[in-house]
Amino acid sequence: MTDTFESEKRQNIQKLGESPDLHALSMQWIAEVSRHKYSYHFTWLGRPVIQFPQDLIAMQEIIWRVRPSLIIETGVARGGSLIFYASMLELIGGVGRVIGIDIDIREHNRREIEKHPMSQRIDLFEGSSIEPNIINHIFDLAENCAPILVALDSNHTHDHVLRELDAYSSLVTRNSYLVVFDTVIEDMPDDFFPDRPWARGNSPKTAVREFLSKNSRFVLDEEYNSKLLVTVARGGYLRCIKD
């Protein structure tokens, strides 16, 4: 029965991935709800998480499967995703930790994160995620940790994301993931980000494409590419296939 269920699931996911109409409809929906800051409407254990619920489900699947001892996230914002990752590690058990890096951790956000019940699994670092001192410190903390999962969700320009990919990809262990959020920027209308430094042609997705062209340790996970449809990270779920 389980084999039949899994087989049917894989077939249906493949059909979803092969439907350009569904992809176009999903992108139209994402563009419309994003005008109302849809991703800002949800919390995880009391903290604004600023993610699509579908991507949280995907990250839950990955964390449960990989069971990382360390999760590194660039981009802290209000801390909801850090709390989410920490709560998953709490459910799994063990000593797993979450590292959050942000160039500006506002005091009220730091205060709420640090008083949260999940804070015992979280370490916060203020500074640019591509600053050498920050990178070196994270590598020191990651020594002897495995598996390691990395999620990139800070500055969304091509150059910044590519530098993050180059900096942190070597920490990701085989069969774990390097997840790049907001690749959806590349698929949004041209005028969607008038007050931001990123746009079509200068986005996380263009950085991922360049990164994959020169790094053979990672592949796009086609299952997540196909089954999520409503996601900010289409083409951003990268699975590590080599040591």
Secondary structure, 3 states (H helix, E strand, C coil): CHHHHHHHHHHHHHHHHCCHHHHHHHHHHHHHHHCCCHHHHCEECCEECCCCHHHHHHHHHHHHHHCCCEEEEECCCCCHHHHHHHHHHHHHCCCCEEEEEECCCCHHHHHHHHCCHHHHHEEEEECCCCCHHHHHHHHHHHCCCCCEEEEECCCCCHHHHHHHHHHHHHHCCCCCEEEECCHHHHHCCCCCCCCCCCECCECHHHHHHHHHHHCCCEEECHHHHHHCCCCCCCCCEEEECCC
